């Protein structure tokens, strides 16, 4: 039996990322809690910033961000400033993938802080231990 192979219709690989109507958006990911404990040391910080540079997509392509997306890390906050239309959830997704890759997903979670930011925090393990003891 031969199966008919359908040809792909249109260029699905190249999706244009739409620009914002006006101005720019700034997304912040606060890493102060793990940095204070030494989990996010200098190597981890550079790896985190590098991961965002390599894996953030613009027009369906990873890593080629040009001047439309700027990623900076200073004072334990990763800042993504962009003139393109991105969802806040996309940067949460990238952070989760990074934490999973570094095997930190079991201890750290990412919480929303306002409209433009996230914060890395620990799971509340102590509370669960107290409930089990009762």
C-alpha positions in Angstrom: 0.0 0.0 0.0 1.3 3.4 -0.9 0.4 6.4 1.2 0.0 9.8 -0.5 2.5 12.3 0.9 0.9 15.8 1.2 3.0 18.8 0.4 3.0 21.4 3.2 0.9 24.4 2.3 2.5 27.8 3.0 5.7 28.6 4.9 4.7 27.6 8.5 8.3 27.7 9.6 8.6 31.4 9.1 6.0 33.2 11.3 6.3 37.0 11.6 6.4 38.3 15.2 4.1 41.3 15.2 5.5 44.6 16.5 3.8 46.6 19.3 1.5 49.4 18.3 3.7 51.9 20.1 6.5 52.1 22.7 8.2 49.0 24.2 7.5 46.4 26.8 9.8 45.4 29.6 9.5 42.0 31.3 11.4 41.3 34.5 12.4 38.0 36.1 13.5 38.5 39.7 16.1 35.9 40.9 17.0 37.5 44.3 15.8 34.5 46.4 18.0 31.8 44.8 20.9 34.3 44.3 20.9 35.0 48.1 21.3 31.3 48.8 24.0 30.9 46.3 22.1 28.6 43.9 22.3 31.3 41.2 26.0 31.9 41.3 28.0 33.7 38.6 28.1 30.6 36.3 24.4 30.0 36.6 23.6 33.7 36.0 25.6 33.7 32.7 24.0 30.4 31.7 20.5 31.9 32.4 21.2 35.0 30.3 22.8 32.9 27.6 19.8 30.6 27.5 17.4 33.5 27.0 19.6 34.9 24.2 19.8 31.5 22.4 16.2 30.3 22.9 14.0 33.4 22.6 12.3 33.3 19.2 11.9 36.2 16.8 10.1 35.6 13.5 10.1 31.8 14.2 13.9 31.7 14.6 15.9 31.1 17.8 18.8 33.3 18.8 18.6 36.0 16.0 17.1 38.8 18.1 18.7 41.9 16.5 18.0 45.2 18.1 14.3 44.5 18.6 14.8 42.3 21.8 17.4 43.2 24.4 18.2 40.9 27.3 20.1 42.2 30.4 20.9 40.7 33.8 21.8 43.1 36.6 21.3 43.1 40.4 19.7 39.6 40.3 17.0 40.7 37.8 16.8 39.5 34.2 15.2 42.2 32.1 13.8 41.6 28.6 12.9 44.9 26.8 11.3 44.5 23.4 9.4 46.5 20.7 7.8 43.2 19.5 4.6 41.6 20.7 5.4 38.9 23.2 3.3 37.2 25.8 4.5 37.3 29.4 3.8 33.6 29.6 6.4 32.9 26.9 9.2 34.1 29.2 7.7 32.0 32.1 7.9 29.0 29.7 11.5 29.7 28.9 12.4 30.1 32.6 10.7 26.8 33.4 12.6 25.1 30.6 15.9 26.5 32.0 15.1 25.4 35.5 14.2 21.9 34.3 17.5 21.7 32.3 19.5 22.6 35.4 17.5 20.2 37.6 16.2 23.1 39.8 12.5 22.7 38.9 11.9 20.5 42.0 12.9 23.3 44.3 12.1 26.6 42.5 8.9 27.9 41.1 8.1 31.0 39.1 5.4 33.4 40.5 3.9 36.4 38.9 4.6 39.8 40.4 2.3 42.4 38.8 1.7 42.8 35.1 5.3 42.7 33.7 7.2 40.5 36.1 7.9 37.1 37.6 9.9 36.1 40.6 11.7 32.8 41.4 10.8 31.4 44.8 11.1 28.1 46.7 8.2 25.7 47.1 6.8 25.9 50.7 8.1 22.6 51.8 8.0 23.4 55.6 4.3 23.9 55.5 3.7 20.5 54.0 5.9 18.8 56.6 3.9 20.5 59.4 0.6 19.2 57.9 1.9 15.7 57.6 3.1 15.7 61.2 -0.4 16.6 62.6 
